[in-house]
Amino acid sequence: MKPLMSGLKGPAALSVLTLALAACTTVGPQYQLPAQSVYQHPKAQGAFLVKDAATVSLGEVPQGWWKLYDDPVLNQLVERSLAANTDLKVAEAHLQRALAVADEVKDIGGPHAAVSASVERAQVAGEAYLLETKVPVFNLGDVGAHVSYQLDLFGQLARASEAAEANVQATEAAMDLVRVSVVGETVRAYLQVCAADTLSQTTRQALALQQQQLGLASRMHQAGRGSVTDVTRAQALVDTWQAELPRYKAERERATFRLAQLAGEPPQAMTMALPTCQAMPALKQPLPVGDGAALLKRRPDVRQAERLLAASTARIGVATADLYPSVSLGAGVGLTGILDHLGQAPTQRWSIGPLISWHIPDSGARARIHAAEADQAAALAQFDGVVLNALRETETALSAYAHDLEQRQAVQASRQALQTVSDQNRRMVQAGRMPVRVRLDADQSVTSSQLAVARADVQVAQDQLAVFMALGGGWAR
């Protein structure tokens, strides 16, 4: 370029420079989602393996999926957590930092201005200027301003800005991931409260029946129709049921303390009183799950990994641009001279023109490119791993949900059968054809089956939460 430009001046030189700039390009690979990635596999984009249409639907997961339970207490708890959770505040701070870094990178490609001023009293060596006489002491002043603009000839700044923007989007996805976790943990803690309440109520019913058995055994023993062993056995069962109640109380308190932490409050200062749950929260419709394509677009960790892959691809271009020259356009004006003479014609100075710098590429520059390419390969493998994990978690959660629903149906059928036996025994006792103790035993079996149903309801509710968590919580950008 030097021989061509040396004979050109003014508009001709500017025209040649413009053509040279137009010939430049953005180096490095242009990002697109790799065709060989697991994300692009047709099976990953298709329907889930669950077959029971009555269990799930292909409807889109709503943004506020917890509202499907139609529970005002739960809705209020989630709102409190989203408003004050400390993990969300940390994620918001990380996002603001990423935005600031992106703005800083964009600013590098803009014009930059600088001003300077200095005053000094000095004496210079005469021989430095080929003078044999001593130069007198003088006051020297310097005032100037300079404007520069870096030409992004090979796209280094564009690639850096691309990487920074992708990093911002990855940080946004990470913040959505925190939202999913906070909502999921809030719902989980509330389900634990309701589970403790439900199991405690069922246990109290069983305890009341066992206390009736104890009373009957005591009366029969006193009447000489029963043994002390029967009384001792009945008392042991009373104590067994009684021993379960403190555990449920502790579980409720532990879940309540967790809800306070999620809402940014200490346990001692929790401002929301939780009423007793009469039953486990239940969906009134098939659980909406969508398909694999919707899942991968919605999962925040998948979006985060994809954006990190895009950022690592852009950094290859940043490293590749180091192989080429860097050109900046600059202009400056100023005054330099004896302080008393500043402003006079002999002290005026100005300059305009390009500044070209080029570090001759060495093995280190190429090694940095290879390192960036290795980072991209690792990011692609990480992206594939996140996609596979998302699909595995979802299929596992759906499978557990379907099988636990089947188990609950079996437990409910068993309870219904035992209830039928209990009703028949009650009629026979009333007719004097069966002793009361037999009826109480049947009632105790019904109560035990009710406890099994309650535990099955708890498990199904936890399975539903696991499905919603695996589906990505309903956030999508």
ZIJO-V447244 format. One record per residue. N is the residue number from 1. RES is the residue in one small letter. OMEGA is omega as a letter, one per 30 degrees, with the letter a starting at -180 (none if undefined). D_FIRST is the distance of its C-alpha to the first C-alpha in Angstrom with 2 decimals. Layout:
BEGIN
n: <N | N>
res: <RES | RES>
omega: <OMEGA | OMEGA>
d_first: <D_FIRST | D_FIRST>
END
This chain:
BEGIN
n: <1 | 2 | 3 | 4 | 5 | 6 | 7 | 8 | 9 | 10 | 11 | 12 | 13 | 14 | 15 | 16 | 17 | 18 | 19 | 20 | 21 | 22 | 23 | 24 | 25 | 26 | 27 | 28 | 29 | 30 | 31 | 32 | 33 | 34 | 35 | 36 | 37 | 38 | 39 | 40 | 41 | 42 | 43 | 44 | 45 | 46 | 47 | 48 | 49 | 50 | 51 | 52 | 53 | 54 | 55 | 56 | 57 | 58 | 59 | 60 | 61 | 62 | 63 | 64 | 65 | 66 | 67 | 68 | 69 | 70 | 71 | 72 | 73 | 74 | 75 | 76 | 77 | 78 | 79 | 80 | 81 | 82 | 83 | 84 | 85 | 86 | 87 | 88 | 89 | 90 | 91 | 92 | 93 | 94 | 95 | 96 | 97 | 98 | 99 | 100 | 101 | 102 | 103 | 104 | 105 | 106 | 107 | 108 | 109 | 110 | 111 | 112 | 113 | 114 | 115 | 116 | 117 | 118 | 119 | 120 | 121 | 122 | 123 | 124 | 125 | 126 | 127 | 128 | 129 | 130 | 131 | 132 | 133 | 134 | 135 | 136 | 137 | 138 | 139 | 140 | 141 | 142 | 143 | 144 | 145 | 146 | 147 | 148 | 149 | 150 | 151 | 152 | 153 | 154 | 155 | 156 | 157 | 158 | 159 | 160 | 161 | 162 | 163 | 164 | 165 | 166 | 167 | 168 | 169 | 170 | 171 | 172 | 173 | 174 | 175 | 176 | 177 | 178 | 179 | 180 | 181 | 182 | 183 | 184 | 185 | 186 | 187 | 188 | 189 | 190 | 191 | 192 | 193 | 194 | 195 | 196 | 197 | 198 | 199 | 200 | 201 | 202 | 203 | 204 | 205 | 206 | 207 | 208 | 209 | 210 | 211 | 212 | 213 | 214 | 215 | 216 | 217 | 218 | 219 | 220 | 221 | 222 | 223 | 224 | 225 | 226 | 227 | 228 | 229 | 230 | 231 | 232 | 233 | 234 | 235 | 236 | 237 | 238 | 239 | 240 | 241 | 242 | 243 | 244 | 245 | 246 | 247 | 248 | 249 | 250 | 251 | 252 | 253 | 254 | 255 | 256 | 257 | 258 | 259 | 260 | 261 | 262 | 263 | 264 | 265 | 266 | 267 | 268 | 269 | 270 | 271 | 272 | 273 | 274 | 275 | 276 | 277 | 278 | 279 | 280 | 281 | 282 | 283 | 284 | 285 | 286 | 287 | 288 | 289 | 290 | 291 | 292 | 293 | 294 | 295 | 296 | 297 | 298 | 299 | 300 | 301 | 302 | 303 | 304 | 305 | 306 | 307 | 308 | 309 | 310 | 311 | 312 | 313 | 314 | 315 | 316 | 317 | 318 | 319 | 320 | 321 | 322 | 323 | 324 | 325 | 326 | 327 | 328 | 329 | 330 | 331 | 332 | 333 | 334 | 335 | 336 | 337 | 338 | 339 | 340 | 341 | 342 | 343 | 344 | 345 | 346 | 347 | 348 | 349 | 350 | 351 | 352 | 353 | 354 | 355 | 356 | 357 | 358 | 359 | 360 | 361 | 362 | 363 | 364 | 365 | 366 | 367 | 368 | 369 | 370 | 371 | 372 | 373 | 374 | 375 | 376 | 377 | 378 | 379 | 380 | 381 | 382 | 383 | 384 | 385 | 386 | 387 | 388 | 389 | 390 | 391 | 392 | 393 | 394 | 395 | 396 | 397 | 398 | 399 | 400 | 401 | 402 | 403 | 404 | 405 | 406 | 407 | 408 | 409 | 410 | 411 | 412 | 413 | 414 | 415 | 416 | 417 | 418 | 419 | 420 | 421 | 422 | 423 | 424 | 425 | 426 | 427 | 428 | 429 | 430 | 431 | 432 | 433 | 434 | 435 | 436 | 437 | 438 | 439 | 440 | 441 | 442 | 443 | 444 | 445 | 446 | 447 | 448 | 449 | 450 | 451 | 452 | 453 | 454 | 455 | 456 | 457 | 458 | 459 | 460 | 461 | 462 | 463 | 464 | 465 | 466 | 467 | 468 | 469 | 470 | 471 | 472 | 473 | 474 | 475 | 476 | 477>
res: <m | k | p | l | m | s | g | l | k | g | p | a | a | l | s | v | l | t | l | a | l | a | a | c | t | t | v | g | p | q | y | q | l | p | a | q | s | v | y | q | h | p | k | a | q | g | a | f | l | v | k | d | a | a | t | v | s | l | g | e | v | p | q | g | w | w | k | l | y | d | d | p | v | l | n | q | l | v | e | r | s | l | a | a | n | t | d | l | k | v | a | e | a | h | l | q | r | a | l | a | v | a | d | e | v | k | d | i | g | g | p | h | a | a | v | s | a | s | v | e | r | a | q | v | a | g | e | a | y | l | l | e | t | k | v | p | v | f | n | l | g | d | v | g | a | h | v | s | y | q | l | d | l | f | g | q | l | a | r | a | s | e | a | a | e | a | n | v | q | a | t | e | a | a | m | d | l | v | r | v | s | v | v | g | e | t | v | r | a | y | l | q | v | c | a | a | d | t | l | s | q | t | t | r | q | a | l | a | l | q | q | q | q | l | g | l | a | s | r | m | h | q | a | g | r | g | s | v | t | d | v | t | r | a | q | a | l | v | d | t | w | q | a | e | l | p | r | y | k | a | e | r | e | r | a | t | f | r | l | a | q | l | a | g | e | p | p | q | a | m | t | m | a | l | p | t | c | q | a | m | p | a | l | k | q | p | l | p | v | g | d | g | a | a | l | l | k | r | r | p | d | v | r | q | a | e | r | l | l | a | a | s | t | a | r | i | g | v | a | t | a | d | l | y | p | s | v | s | l | g | a | g | v | g | l | t | g | i | l | d | h | l | g | q | a | p | t | q | r | w | s | i | g | p | l | i | s | w | h | i | p | d | s | g | a | r | a | r | i | h | a | a | e | a | d | q | a | a | a | l | a | q | f | d | g | v | v | l | n | a | l | r | e | t | e | t | a | l | s | a | y | a | h | d | l | e | q | r | q | a | v | q | a | s | r | q | a | l | q | t | v | s | d | q | n | r | r | m | v | q | a | g | r | m | p | v | r | v | r | l | d | a | d | q | s | v | t | s | s | q | l | a | v | a | r | a | d | v | q | v | a | q | d | q | l | a | v | f | m | a | l | g | g | g | w | a | r>
omega: <a | a | a | a | a | a | a | l | l | a | a | l | l | l | l | l | l | l | l | l | a | a | a | a | l | a | l | a | l | a | l | a | a | a | a | a | l | a | a | a | a | a | l | a | a | a | l | a | a | a | a | a | l | a | a | l | l | l | a | l | a | l | l | a | a | l | l | l | l | a | a | l | l | l | a | l | l | l | l | a | a | a | a | a | a | l | l | l | l | l | l | l | l | l | l | l | l | l | l | l | l | l | l | l | l | a | l | a | a | l | l | a | l | l | a | l | l | l | l | l | a | l | a | l | a | a | l | l | l | l | l | a | l | l | a | l | a | l | a | l | l | l | a | l | a | l | l | l | a | l | a | a | a | l | a | l | l | l | l | l | l | l | a | l | l | l | l | a | l | l | l | l | l | l | l | l | l | l | l | a | a | l | a | l | l | l | l | a | l | l | l | l | a | l | l | l | a | a | l | l | l | l | l | l | l | l | l | l | a | l | l | l | l | l | l | l | a | a | l | l | l | l | l | a | a | a | l | l | l | l | a | l | l | l | l | l | l | a | l | l | l | a | a | a | l | l | l | l | l | l | l | a | l | l | l | l | l | l | l | l | a | l | l | a | l | a | a | a | a | a | a | l | a | l | l | l | l | l | l | l | a | l | l | a | l | a | a | a | a | l | a | a | l | l | a | l | a | a | a | a | l | l | l | a | l | l | l | l | l | l | a | l | l | a | l | l | l | a | a | a | l | l | a | a | l | a | l | l | a | l | a | l | l | l | l | l | l | a | a | a | a | a | l | a | a | a | a | l | l | l | l | l | a | l | a | l | a | l | a | a | l | a | l | l | l | l | l | l | l | l | l | l | l | l | l | l | l | l | l | l | l | l | l | l | l | l | l | l | l | l | l | a | a | l | l | a | l | l | l | l | a | a | l | l | l | l | l | l | l | l | l | l | l | l | a | l | l | l | l | l | a | l | l | l | a | l | l | l | l | l | l | a | a | l | a | a | l | l | l | l | l | l | l | l | l | a | l | l | l | l | l | l | l | l | l | l | l | a | l | l | l | l | l | l | l | l | l | l | l | l | l | l | l | l | l | l | none>
d_first: <0.00 | 3.84 | 5.76 | 5.38 | 6.21 | 8.61 | 11.07 | 11.32 | 13.80 | 16.04 | 16.38 | 13.73 | 10.98 | 12.89 | 13.06 | 9.44 | 9.26 | 12.48 | 11.53 | 8.78 | 11.66 | 14.12 | 12.65 | 13.26 | 16.82 | 19.65 | 20.07 | 23.56 | 26.69 | 27.98 | 31.50 | 34.57 | 38.04 | 38.25 | 40.49 | 42.21 | 43.23 | 46.96 | 46.44 | 45.70 | 48.81 | 51.37 | 54.22 | 52.51 | 52.25 | 55.85 | 59.28 | 60.86 | 63.63 | 66.40 | 68.85 | 71.41 | 70.69 | 73.33 | 71.51 | 67.99 | 66.31 | 62.86 | 62.49 | 59.48 | 59.99 | 60.49 | 58.53 | 61.76 | 63.31 | 65.92 | 67.48 | 68.72 | 71.51 | 72.74 | 73.66 | 73.40 | 73.66 | 70.76 | 68.63 | 69.32 | 68.50 | 65.11 | 64.28 | 65.21 | 63.04 | 59.97 | 60.49 | 61.01 | 59.96 | 58.19 | 55.94 | 54.64 | 53.94 | 51.93 | 49.94 | 49.33 | 48.03 | 45.63 | 44.38 | 43.86 | 41.87 | 39.64 | 39.09 | 38.22 | 35.63 | 34.07 | 33.97 | 32.35 | 29.56 | 29.01 | 28.97 | 25.97 | 23.80 | 25.25 | 24.77 | 26.23 | 27.99 | 29.53 | 31.94 | 33.25 | 36.10 | 37.73 | 40.52 | 41.58 | 44.00 | 42.77 | 43.09 | 40.21 | 40.70 | 40.82 | 39.63 | 36.34 | 35.76 | 37.58 | 40.76 | 44.17 | 45.87 | 46.13 | 44.00 | 46.23 | 46.00 | 44.21 | 43.31 | 39.54 | 38.22 | 34.86 | 34.22 | 30.95 | 29.31 | 25.89 | 24.42 | 21.53 | 20.28 | 18.44 | 16.19 | 17.50 | 14.40 | 16.19 | 19.73 | 20.93 | 22.85 | 24.12 | 25.43 | 26.99 | 28.66 | 29.82 | 31.37 | 33.03 | 34.49 | 35.82 | 37.37 | 39.08 | 40.52 | 41.69 | 43.39 | 45.05 | 46.38 | 47.62 | 49.46 | 51.05 | 52.09 | 53.86 | 55.56 | 56.82 | 58.15 | 59.83 | 61.52 | 62.54 | 64.01 | 65.85 | 67.36 | 68.19 | 70.02 | 71.92 | 72.91 | 74.20 | 76.30 | 77.72 | 78.30 | 80.24 | 82.30 | 83.02 | 84.00 | 86.04 | 88.00 | 88.70 | 89.75 | 92.14 | 93.74 | 94.24 | 95.60 | 98.10 | 99.38 | 99.69 | 101.64 | 104.00 | 104.36 | 105.16 | 107.77 | 109.35 | 109.43 | 111.04 | 113.70 | 114.51 | 114.82 | 117.13 | 119.21 | 119.52 | 117.54 | 114.33 | 113.27 | 111.53 | 108.78 | 107.95 | 107.72 | 105.52 | 103.20 | 102.91 | 102.21 | 99.48 | 97.77 | 98.04 | 96.41 | 93.66 | 92.73 | 93.06 | 90.64 | 87.84 | 87.81 | 86.34 | 83.39 | 82.56 | 82.90 | 80.48 | 77.97 | 78.21 | 77.70 | 74.74 | 73.07 | 73.92 | 72.29 | 69.15 | 69.10 | 69.35 | 66.37 | 64.26 | 65.15 | 64.16 | 67.77 | 69.91 | 72.85 | 75.36 | 73.85 | 73.22 | 73.94 | 74.55 | 77.84 | 77.75 | 80.75 | 82.35 | 80.81 | 83.50 | 81.42 | 78.00 | 75.32 | 75.07 | 72.90 | 74.73 | 72.41 | 70.55 | 67.60 | 64.34 | 61.70 | 59.36 | 57.47 | 54.73 | 51.89 | 53.19 | 53.79 | 50.23 | 48.83 | 51.38 | 51.42 | 49.44 | 48.75 | 47.22 | 44.98 | 44.03 | 43.14 | 41.08 | 39.05 | 38.52 | 37.22 | 34.73 | 33.63 | 33.20 | 31.08 | 28.74 | 28.45 | 26.96 | 23.94 | 23.91 | 23.95 | 21.33 | 18.77 | 19.10 | 17.12 | 13.86 | 12.12 | 14.06 | 12.89 | 15.67 | 16.27 | 19.04 | 21.45 | 24.39 | 27.44 | 30.29 | 32.95 | 33.33 | 36.20 | 39.93 | 41.59 | 43.81 | 40.95 | 38.71 | 37.90 | 38.04 | 35.11 | 34.39 | 33.93 | 31.52 | 27.88 | 25.01 | 21.32 | 18.71 | 15.10 | 13.00 | 13.77 | 11.54 | 13.75 | 13.72 | 16.89 | 16.45 | 18.64 | 22.07 | 25.33 | 26.29 | 23.50 | 24.50 | 28.11 | 27.66 | 26.48 | 29.55 | 31.72 | 30.58 | 31.35 | 34.72 | 35.41 | 34.82 | 37.22 | 39.76 | 39.41 | 40.05 | 43.10 | 44.28 | 43.91 | 45.97 | 48.53 | 48.94 | 49.43 | 52.02 | 53.79 | 53.97 | 55.56 | 57.92 | 59.06 | 59.76 | 61.65 | 63.61 | 64.57 | 65.63 | 67.66 | 69.45 | 70.15 | 71.67 | 73.85 | 75.03 | 76.02 | 78.12 | 79.69 | 80.51 | 82.21 | 84.31 | 85.26 | 86.18 | 88.35 | 90.07 | 90.74 | 92.19 | 94.50 | 95.65 | 96.23 | 98.43 | 100.45 | 100.81 | 102.10 | 104.61 | 105.84 | 106.27 | 108.53 | 110.52 | 110.99 | 112.23 | 114.66 | 115.87 | 114.77 | 112.16 | 112.01 | 109.67 | 107.86 | 106.56 | 105.11 | 103.41 | 101.89 | 100.51 | 99.15 | 97.51 | 95.81 | 94.54 | 93.16 | 91.42 | 89.88 | 88.76 | 87.00 | 85.29 | 84.21 | 82.92 | 80.85 | 79.53 | 78.57 | 76.71 | 74.83 | 73.90 | 72.60 | 70.47 | 69.21 | 68.21 | 66.24 | 64.52 | 63.54 | 62.13 | 60.18 | 58.81 | 57.85 | 55.57 | 57.84 | 56.86 | 53.62 | 50.69 | 47.51>
END
